[in-house]
Amino acid sequence: MKEMKKLLVLICFTVLTYSGMSAQSYKLPEFTKFKLDNGLTIYLMEQHDVPLISISAILPAGAIYDGDKSGLARLTALSLKHGTKNFTKSKIDETLDFIGAGVNVSASKEYATLSSKFATKDKNSVMTIVKELLREPIFDESEFDKEKSRALVELETAKESPKSVIGDYFDKLLFGDHVYSNSISGTKESLESITINDIKNFYNTNFTPNNAAISIAGDFNSDEMKEIITSLFSDWKKGTSILNNLASQPIIKLLSGQVLLVNKDDANETTFYIGAPGVSRNNKDIVAIQVVNTLFGGRFTSMLNEELRINSGLTYGAGSRFRYYKNGGAFYINTFTANETTEQAIDLALEVTNRLHTKGIDEKSLSSAKNYIKGQFPPRYETVNQLSDFLIEMFWYDFDENYINDFEKNVDGLTLEKAKKIINTYFPKDNYQIVLIGKASEIEKIAVKYGTVKQVDIKD
C-alpha cells in the first residue's frame, strides 16, 4: 500500500512538472482606463473570442467598515438584489433567468463586489439592471428580514463545521483590535441588532463612485461601451463623507506564541491553523513568495503534504497559504487530524517549517515549483470574467499589468540565494499563533505546549 502511494505521488509529480515545462509566456491583453468626473474608474478590455461580456464592480464596503455591527457589509451587499427603483426583485430574477445571465454580489474583508456575465446581445438590458443595483436599490424591509434570518441560520450551521469558522477565530487571534479581525459573517448578537436603517446608512456612506471601479471585458467596441458606461454612471453623485482608510492602522507585531482553543464537545478530530502576519497584495516579492509557498504547502507534492499525509498518514491533506489584503495579510498552515494524533501532527508541521529555515530548498525542488506555478498561471486569466475581476483587483491593491507581463521572468529569476532570503523574511519561524478546534477535554493539556492558551466554546 505504501509503495502504491509513492507511485501515485511520482506520477502526479511527473505530470505537473511536464505541464509546467510546456507553459507558454502570457501577457495581459490590452485595455483602456479612464475616470469619470465623479471619480469612478473604468477599465475596458475587448475580447472577441466568444460573444460574451463580463462586468465587475468593486467598492470600499467590506467588513472592515462594519463598526460595532459585525456582518453589516455582507447584509448590505446581499440586499442590493432585493429590488430597485424600476425593477422588483422578481422582475430582476425573471429578466436575468430568461436570457441566461446572472448577477452576483458579495462582501469580503475589505470591499464589496458586484459581477455579471451575459451574452453580448443582451448588454443594454443587463447593464441597465447592474446600474440600478449599484445606484438605486430600494432595500425592501420584508426581503431584508428574510435575508437576516438566512444569515442567522447559516451562522448556526457553520458551527457544525470547524473548517467554516476557523478563519474567523484565527483572524481575531492574529489581528486583535485591528479591523482585519472583523468577521464577514458577523455574530448572532450583531446580526440581530442590524436594522434596515443600518443597511441604508451603510450603503449611502460606502457605495460611492469616487472610491470605486468598474471593469468590463468581452465582446464589445470600446468606443461604444465608453458611451454606454458614461451615460449610465456619469451622474452618480460623489459621496459627501471622506472614508478613512481603516486598514492602514499598524498591525501589532506579536512577540510570543498564543493558542486559541475552541472547544467542540462532539469533535472526533482537531482542526488547526498555525500562522503569523503575512504580506500585502502589492508586495514587491509577491511572485517569489508564491513560488516558495507552492513548494512548502501550496500543492499536493508540497513539503507539508508529503510529511503530514503521505509519509505519516496523520491527515488527508495539509497545506499553507498567504492571504493578502491591501495593508497587510496572514500566513497560515492548515490541516486536521484525529484527536489522539493532535500533538504529533502539530509537532510535525512545526518540524517541516523549521526544516524550511534550516535546510532550505534545493535546485531540483525549486525548478519543479517554478514549472508548476508557470503551468498553473495562464488558465487563471483566460475567461472574460477572470479578466474583468483581475482589472478591479489591480485597482484595489494598486499594482499594474506587470504582475502578469513579467510573471514568467520573475519566476525564472528566482535563485536559491533569493529563495533563502524570501524564507527568512516572510515565512515565520517563531511566535506562532495557533487555533485549535476540537474536544478540549482531550487536547487542552497539549495546547499549553505551544503558547499562552485562551479557551472558548464553539457554541458561544
Buried (B, 14 or more C-beta within 10 A) or exposed (E): EEEEEEEEBEEEBEEBBEBBBEBEEBEBEEBEBEEBEBBBBBBBBBBEEEEBBBBBBBBBBBBBBBBEBBBBBBBBBBBBBBBBEEBEBEEBBEBBEEEEBEBEBBBBBBBBBBBBBBBEEBBEBBBBBBBBBBBBBBBBBEBBEEBBEEBBEEBEEBBEEBEBBBBBBBBBBBBEEBBBBBBBBBBEEBBEBBEBEBBBBBBEBBBBBBBBBBBBBBBBEBEEBBEBBBEBBEEBEEBEEEBEEBBEBEBEEBEEBBBBBBBBEEBEBBBBBBBBBBBBBBBEBBBBBBBBBBBBBBBBBBBBBBBBBBBBEBBEEBBBBBBBBBBBBBBBBBBBBBBEBBBBBBEBBBEBBEBBBEEBBEEEBBBBBBBBBBBBBBEEBEBBBBBBBBBBBBBBBEBEBEBBBBBBEBBEEBEEEBBBEBBEEBBBBEBBBBBBBBBBEBBBEBBEEBBEBEEEEBEE
